[in-house]
Amino acid sequence: MSTLLAELANVLGEQGMLTTPDDCSRFEQGARYGNGKTLAVLRPDSHEQVLNILNLCGQHQQPIVLQGANTGLVAASTPDGSGRYLVLSLERLRKHIEIDVDNRSVVVDAGVTLQELNEALEPHGLFFPIDLGANPSIGGMIAANTGGARLIKYGDVRQNLLGLRAVIAGEPAQELDMLSGLRKNNTGPDLKQLFVGSSGAYGIITRAVLQVHRMPQQSATALVVPRDQAAVLQLLRVLERDCSEFLSAFEGISGAALAAVVKHIPSITNPFAPEPLPEYCVLIELSSAANKDVTGIDLEAVLMRCMEELFGDVIENAIVGRGKDLWRIRHAISEALRHEGKMIAFDISMPRSSLVTFRAQALALMAERFAWIKVMDFGHWADGGAHFNMIWPKDAEVAYDVAIVEAIRTLIYDLVVNGFQGSFSAEHGVGPYNLAYYQRYTSAPAQQLAGRLQTLLDPQRLLGLTWFGPAQSAR
Ligand SMILES: Cc1cc2nc3c(=O)[nH]c(=O)nc-3n(C[C@H](O)[C@H](O)[C@H](O)COP(=O)(O)OP(=O)(O)OC[C@H]3O[C@@H](n4cnc5c(N)ncnc54)[C@H](O)[C@@H]3O)c2cc1C
């Protein structure tokens, strides 16, 4: 090992390698899950260094965990407790941001963060529209295929990825250059897609070409109270019929989640006061990058018209305007829930048409079997995503029990996957945190193919903690 570390130090220089426990500690703890020990942290600042690292690690059969901004939520960016992994952090690979305004695209190093990218794009009136409450790296966003609150309008990372460059393991390691800015290119299988959602197990993404978008010139926001659950889908249908491409967010918030925000976030009060908190509400956003003076379309007026004429008795109450305040409520939910007790988080999805039935069945199951657990859910209804989050209250009569939490997870995932053809991980990926569920719900042929691809791309299994092949052939 000391020979390998000396060789790596030679390649990376003093700045490029961390070995003391103090220096390494921030790379060993994930944002929510994942907490292990690393041998050392490698911090290359060039593509050549990445290639050299993979060659040296291959020669010494040394496994590596890839890490971007370490905001992932499935424990895939931090080492396990064995102490045998190196962390390869891409945080210093962030020199290159090359904007092509006419192509509406950008070539960007994998370690550049979303915020840095958007700061560079802003003077050109452009932005990368994946919207979330964290500041991830571009490489990590590709490997996790990040979604976000405005997926209905802009899609996920996959839909905005034009090209990439990746280093794959082998003897020697190879650079796969697919840095094309093309929107149309049918010259064979689209190999860059192999790396999207790969949890860092198929190769090291070093650079990407992204499609970027015109920044909105106007937006209009409303928080509406639907008459009942079925009315949520009716609202969505009306908005898509009459406001079509303007719809940029449609976020459901349960009364329990809203109550937690009002209770625990001091600067936020009941937006519907003097009315009591509703049982359910929906945050609607319309936005447009078109010039209002040219099109003559005023989105706030459009939204008002929806309330007054189109929604009819489908809604019971509504607030129009105050966009920033309303989004603050949405973004405060996760923090507020933590004050209520231990969170049991879910990141599920299903066809939108099933969300009402799923929610009714899941709430009934929880009330019947685990009555002391509080469901405080919210979700991206427009893309079928649901954070069916629950809280094990601090003062519950039943003491917190990991086995019960696992039973609840399996109950809900069985309902989502088997009952509604949904997904147990809509946005956050697989990683060690979700591996058991991947094995439970992914068909045997799909696991075999994913494993065969992984073996082809990484014959020595150097990269990452996630094995996509069948469980019995795990390392
Ligand atoms: C507060 C908060 C809110 C969030 N909200 C959302 C949300 O709304 N939607 C959503 O989808 N996610 C969300 N996330 C999850 C997370 O931000 C995303 O998964 C993010 O894209 C991860 O990027 P990262 O740079 O932090 O990657 P990391 O966490 O460092 O790594 C994630 C995965 O990518 C791999 N990886 C990293 N860099 C590379 C590379 N260069 N090449 C190959 N593999 C690599 C890692 O090995 C790991 O498997 C949220 C997280 C937090 C903390």
PDBQT file of the ligand as one rigid body, heavy atoms in Angstrom, charges set to zero:
ROOT
HETATM    1  C1  LIG A 501     -30.680  19.052   0.764  1.00  0.00    +0.000 C 
HETATM    2  C2  LIG A 501     -30.615  18.120  -0.414  1.00  0.00    +0.000 A 
HETATM    3  C3  LIG A 501     -31.605  18.194  -1.380  1.00  0.00    +0.000 A 
HETATM    4  C4  LIG A 501     -31.569  17.327  -2.482  1.00  0.00    +0.000 A 
HETATM    5  N1  LIG A 501     -32.561  17.401  -3.416  1.00  0.00    +0.000 NA
HETATM    6  C5  LIG A 501     -32.541  16.586  -4.478  1.00  0.00    +0.000 A 
HETATM    7  C6  LIG A 501     -33.565  16.659  -5.481  1.00  0.00    +0.000 A 
HETATM    8  O1  LIG A 501     -34.503  17.458  -5.384  1.00  0.00    +0.000 OA
HETATM    9  N2  LIG A 501     -33.475  15.827  -6.542  1.00  0.00    +0.000 N 
HETATM   10  C7  LIG A 501     -32.448  14.930  -6.687  1.00  0.00    +0.000 A 
HETATM   11  O2  LIG A 501     -32.407  14.214  -7.677  1.00  0.00    +0.000 OA
HETATM   12  N3  LIG A 501     -31.468  14.837  -5.754  1.00  0.00    +0.000 NA
HETATM   13  C8  LIG A 501     -31.480  15.630  -4.666  1.00  0.00    +0.000 A 
HETATM   14  N4  LIG A 501     -30.486  15.543  -3.727  1.00  0.00    +0.000 N 
HETATM   15  C9  LIG A 501     -29.427  14.518  -3.890  1.00  0.00    +0.000 C 
HETATM   16  C10 LIG A 501     -28.106  15.024  -4.496  1.00  0.00    +0.000 C 
HETATM   17  O3  LIG A 501     -27.945  16.409  -4.389  1.00  0.00    +0.000 OA
HETATM   18  C11 LIG A 501     -27.951  14.585  -5.938  1.00  0.00    +0.000 C 
HETATM   19  O4  LIG A 501     -27.927  13.178  -6.020  1.00  0.00    +0.000 OA
HETATM   20  C12 LIG A 501     -26.656  15.136  -6.584  1.00  0.00    +0.000 C 
HETATM   21  O5  LIG A 501     -26.768  15.099  -7.947  1.00  0.00    +0.000 OA
HETATM   22  C13 LIG A 501     -25.365  14.440  -6.205  1.00  0.00    +0.000 C 
HETATM   23  O6  LIG A 501     -24.255  15.179  -6.742  1.00  0.00    +0.000 OA
HETATM   24  P1  LIG A 501     -22.859  15.291  -5.959  1.00  0.00    +0.000 P 
HETATM   25  O7  LIG A 501     -21.907  16.074  -6.768  1.00  0.00    +0.000 OA
HETATM   26  O8  LIG A 501     -23.083  15.762  -4.579  1.00  0.00    +0.000 OA
HETATM   27  O9  LIG A 501     -22.433  13.789  -6.001  1.00  0.00    +0.000 OA
HETATM   28  P2  LIG A 501     -21.870  12.861  -4.835  1.00  0.00    +0.000 P 
HETATM   29  O10 LIG A 501     -22.827  12.816  -3.703  1.00  0.00    +0.000 OA
HETATM   30  O11 LIG A 501     -20.493  13.246  -4.521  1.00  0.00    +0.000 OA
HETATM   31  O12 LIG A 501     -21.908  11.467  -5.615  1.00  0.00    +0.000 OA
HETATM   32  C14 LIG A 501     -23.121  10.920  -6.045  1.00  0.00    +0.000 C 
HETATM   33  C15 LIG A 501     -22.815   9.664  -6.895  1.00  0.00    +0.000 C 
HETATM   34  O13 LIG A 501     -22.123  10.057  -8.061  1.00  0.00    +0.000 OA
HETATM   35  C16 LIG A 501     -20.844   9.428  -8.139  1.00  0.00    +0.000 C 
HETATM   36  N5  LIG A 501     -19.955  10.419  -8.749  1.00  0.00    +0.000 N 
HETATM   37  C17 LIG A 501     -19.643  11.646  -8.282  1.00  0.00    +0.000 A 
HETATM   38  N6  LIG A 501     -18.854  12.285  -9.157  1.00  0.00    +0.000 NA
HETATM   39  C18 LIG A 501     -18.659  11.443 -10.201  1.00  0.00    +0.000 A 
HETATM   40  C19 LIG A 501     -17.926  11.516 -11.415  1.00  0.00    +0.000 A 
HETATM   41  N7  LIG A 501     -17.245  12.611 -11.753  1.00  0.00    +0.000 N 
HETATM   42  N8  LIG A 501     -17.932  10.453 -12.246  1.00  0.00    +0.000 NA
HETATM   43  C20 LIG A 501     -18.644   9.329 -11.942  1.00  0.00    +0.000 A 
HETATM   44  N9  LIG A 501     -19.343   9.196 -10.798  1.00  0.00    +0.000 NA
HETATM   45  C21 LIG A 501     -19.349  10.244  -9.946  1.00  0.00    +0.000 A 
HETATM   46  C22 LIG A 501     -20.506   9.049  -6.716  1.00  0.00    +0.000 C 
HETATM   47  O14 LIG A 501     -19.621   7.953  -6.667  1.00  0.00    +0.000 OA
HETATM   48  C23 LIG A 501     -21.875   8.686  -6.180  1.00  0.00    +0.000 C 
HETATM   49  O15 LIG A 501     -22.223   7.391  -6.598  1.00  0.00    +0.000 OA
HETATM   50  C24 LIG A 501     -30.500  16.390  -2.610  1.00  0.00    +0.000 A 
HETATM   51  C25 LIG A 501     -29.499  16.345  -1.643  1.00  0.00    +0.000 A 
HETATM   52  C26 LIG A 501     -29.551  17.187  -0.554  1.00  0.00    +0.000 A 
HETATM   53  C27 LIG A 501     -28.449  17.108   0.473  1.00  0.00    +0.000 C 
ENDROOT
TORSDOF 0
